[in-house]
Amino acid sequence: MSAFDYDAMPCAVFQVDAGVVTNVNVRACALLGHPRRELIGRAIESLLLVHDDAQAGTVSGELLLDQGPPIDVLTSCTADLDDPSRTLWVAMDARDHSERLKRAHQAAHFEVVGRLAAGVAHEINSPSQYISDAGHFARDAVTELLRLLQCHQELATVVRRGGDPGEVLAQLDAAAARADDGFVRRELPPAIDSIIEGAGRIAEIVRTMKELTHGVDRPDAPADVNGLIESAVRMTRAACRHVAKVETQLERLPPLVCSASELGKVLVNLIVNARDAIAEVGTDDGLIRIQSRLREAAIEIEVSDNGVGIPAPVQSRVFEPFFTTKAVGIGTGQGLAMVRAAIEDRHGGRVILCSEPGAGTTVRLTLPLQRSGVSP
């Protein structure tokens, strides 16, 4: 096992025997600022400071430079099965890791937005259609009403001049017949209302999509959680159609100080995940249930489905970045990682997953009304 095997890796790799470095890769040389020959033979403790027991998994540490401040890293250690004194240490620059996760979270978010695009088009198309129909009717009706108004004006002119109104009255009667005055009186106001309502629906869809895509709101702004849930349901309605029925049970809640756009993304992710889990089963009675409630000093949101469920051995890994139980090409393994980062790291909340293979999955979000010690 030579260092050449690991030279293509973006992480620093140290091959160690009894605490002494026996080989390193190119990335380790670049980070430490030394050629390979100067690192081989040194004690691993002189190059890498581990903040915890790396045997337990990935932990934080520092690469120790001869000059300058240390480099924060995420590190792990794997022991040789035949000789535990021989180990392989891997260290990733924490800055690279953070940037990678950030890009991955963005990719996961836009993946969901992309999957919703067809549904959004459908949601916009419906009100657009009746706006168009009502608009054509209103245009024709107004055209006839304008002709009728013109006849009234001509009649008024004739009467003021003392002329015979008979001919103008005949024209007025003909115009009134064409306009079907009674029908227009009944149907024109509702048609105009339909145009206003449809425009409002489109504006709401565009506003919600803009929030999900750009997320430009103040993180500490009070938000209507139930309103965010309803917006997420609207955005995913077309994606869930033909797969699952979506039910909501929303209790009255106080405003929650949060990033509304980020919480909206979380909800959309959970609904899409639930939809995908049900699609794997292929059931005709797919059900997604979303509940909200107030529990002491926190708001709870539950998203449940009766989909395929998650096997017990991997349930503890579903929140890991890049881990996915979905088929290749469906999902990046970032959805639930993004959910945990948003809820726990940035909102001081908690995410709990309960799943039973063949029965379904429930994800519970707990968001404290008063936050402290959270990441920006």
Secondary structure, 3 states (H helix, E strand, C coil): CCHHHHCCCCCEEEEEECCEEEEECHHHHHHHCCCHHHHCCCEHHHCEEECCCHHHCCEEEEECCCCCCCEEEEEEEEECCCCCCEEEEEEEEHHHHHHHHHHHHHHHHHHHHHHHHHHHHHHHHHHHHHHHHHHHHHHHHHHHHHHHHHHHHHHHHHHHCCCCCHHHHHHHHHHHHHHCHHHHHHHHHHHHHHHHHHHHHHHHHHHHHHHHHHCCCCCCEEECHHHHHHHHHHHHHHHHCCCCEEEEEECCCCCEEECHHHHHHHHHHHHHHHHHHHHHHCCCCCEEEEEEEEECCEEEEEEEECCCCCCHHHHHHCCCCCCCCCCCCCCCCCHHHHHHHHHHHCCCCEEEEEEECCCEEEEEEEEECCCCCCCC
